């Protein structure tokens, strides 16, 4: 803005700077949200943390446990845990642990491992 700038030009330039400033703030905010999403801070589902000691303390109820709780069992990852919950919902609850053999990839060895770590409470 030189000495010959009119007040209309000054106001116009201020609006341009304000618009540029607002766009920069929005871009930085969007980048911040993207960074948080990539780091897992804005997840809808909880982050699964395996605590072997917790699993040994109390048996997990197959008829009420959320999928992430089932992942503490050796041989049960996220996919199988979600398959167990889906089968449970279709059957309206489990009557015995042997019903898990209907899920692809659950072997007799995994069922034996689960016997020590789960219980089935009637619904």
Secondary structure, 3 states (H helix, E strand, C coil): CCCCCCHHHHHHHHHHHHHHHHHHHHHHHHHHHHHHHHHCCCCCCCCCCCCHHHHHHCCEECCCCCHHHHCCCCCCCHHHHHHHHHHHHHHCCCCCHHHHHHCCCCCHHHHHHHHCCEECCCC
